[in-house]
């Protein structure tokens, strides 16, 4: 495929007009004649690297928000909401996991996400080459100090070029703050360690994390819902590498675009752009080319309307028009498809109506997913809080 006419993001602040050739799931800046069987003229559009969601629980995004108030830490939240034989958890867990994982993929595609760090075991469907998003596989993870008694052995078994990811300091009390020190005392705070949440971090923990080279993943709406606050401004202003994640709909409000629009109240657009592209790729130790558009890099691309703004500004105001994963279109807005990709319905795309987003075509069988899900959840289907219909 040859894509021409669009501006292509170089980084958060710069974009230039250039053509892209896509072949074998990779981008080329040099002409490839055999890749020109399909030419897509995208004048008036801006191409960004596919976004990276640094923290999600993919199978938990049909759930409503759960909890009855603010908590001192995540352990208390978990103890309060975990009633697997009661409504609504019972019904949601009855939906087959592979179907729930597909919905998690759709949630991410709708926000332009092409790669996800999934914080749960890798179900076989996530290993399928046809699964529509990339799921991080070169990583080790533990849930938390409380719920993963084997966390230290898991850390020690993690290859040095892989990230070790764990919920840490997810609270506002002393026990949550102390978790950073537990990791440091065990020798588990290194440049491979990725701490999810970190709300309890203060100055002494900040120094430990900074000196160790460890990183953070920020999930603002989830933190505000369960704890009443999120990362301290001193942490956000520090030199610690930080990526952005959504968490699941059990605590979060929406998808990665929603998180970006919440986070921009306190963080500059340029920094947020990096948190979901290049910085996220570095933190998660992803291979060459992820989080940016480069020659011989992966053809994971997000196409949005071009309003002439810098890429970081456009990301905060626009919605996906077309998403590529591994060089293959996997999502298109209906308006875009009608004009630029009219053959989409005959190429395995299905329509999905999304509240506040409109009509999209996706490379998953949405009618079948809706039908199977409604067998359990009936008519009130919500994906990351938004009503959906095939």
Secondary structure as GFF3:
##gff-version 3
##sequence-region A 1 390
A	DSSP	beta_strand	2	4	.	.	.	ID=ss1
A	DSSP	beta_strand	7	9	.	.	.	ID=ss2
A	DSSP	beta_strand	15	17	.	.	.	ID=ss3
A	DSSP	beta_strand	20	23	.	.	.	ID=ss4
A	DSSP	beta_strand	26	28	.	.	.	ID=ss5
A	DSSP	three_ten_helix	33	35	.	.	.	ID=ss6
A	DSSP	beta_strand	39	41	.	.	.	ID=ss7
A	DSSP	beta_strand	45	49	.	.	.	ID=ss8
A	DSSP	beta_strand	51	56	.	.	.	ID=ss9
A	DSSP	three_ten_helix	58	60	.	.	.	ID=ss10
A	DSSP	alpha_helix	74	81	.	.	.	ID=ss11
A	DSSP	alpha_helix	89	94	.	.	.	ID=ss12
A	DSSP	alpha_helix	97	109	.	.	.	ID=ss13
A	DSSP	beta_strand	113	118	.	.	.	ID=ss14
A	DSSP	three_ten_helix	124	127	.	.	.	ID=ss15
A	DSSP	beta_strand	134	135	.	.	.	ID=ss16
A	DSSP	beta_strand	139	142	.	.	.	ID=ss17
A	DSSP	alpha_helix	151	156	.	.	.	ID=ss18
A	DSSP	beta_strand	163	168	.	.	.	ID=ss19
A	DSSP	alpha_helix	174	185	.	.	.	ID=ss20
A	DSSP	beta_strand	193	197	.	.	.	ID=ss21
A	DSSP	alpha_helix	203	212	.	.	.	ID=ss22
A	DSSP	beta_strand	215	218	.	.	.	ID=ss23
A	DSSP	alpha_helix	220	227	.	.	.	ID=ss24
A	DSSP	alpha_helix	233	236	.	.	.	ID=ss25
A	DSSP	beta_strand	242	244	.	.	.	ID=ss26
A	DSSP	alpha_helix	256	263	.	.	.	ID=ss27
A	DSSP	alpha_helix	269	275	.	.	.	ID=ss28
A	DSSP	alpha_helix	278	283	.	.	.	ID=ss29
A	DSSP	beta_strand	301	305	.	.	.	ID=ss30
A	DSSP	alpha_helix	311	315	.	.	.	ID=ss31
A	DSSP	beta_strand	322	325	.	.	.	ID=ss32
A	DSSP	beta_strand	328	333	.	.	.	ID=ss33
A	DSSP	alpha_helix	334	340	.	.	.	ID=ss34
A	DSSP	three_ten_helix	344	347	.	.	.	ID=ss35
A	DSSP	beta_strand	350	354	.	.	.	ID=ss36
A	DSSP	beta_strand	358	362	.	.	.	ID=ss37
A	DSSP	alpha_helix	366	377	.	.	.	ID=ss38
A	DSSP	beta_strand	382	383	.	.	.	ID=ss39
A	DSSP	beta_strand	386	389	.	.	.	ID=ss40
###
